Amino acid sequence: MNTLETEIQEACAQAAHVDENLLAVELTDGRTILTPLARFPRLMYGTP
């Protein structure tokens, strides 16, 4: 029986970008998480 060994890494943010509608967080493993800025009202209505 073969066992697939998977290395589990903690996701770490590398960069974050915000525009008028979207929050994007780039992770060190190459993934990008996108979410509507409306989920974060303090950011959405905050000043630059």
Secondary structure, DSSP 8 states (H G I E B T S, - for coil): ------------EEEEEE-SSEEEEEETTS-EEEEEGGG-HHHHTS--
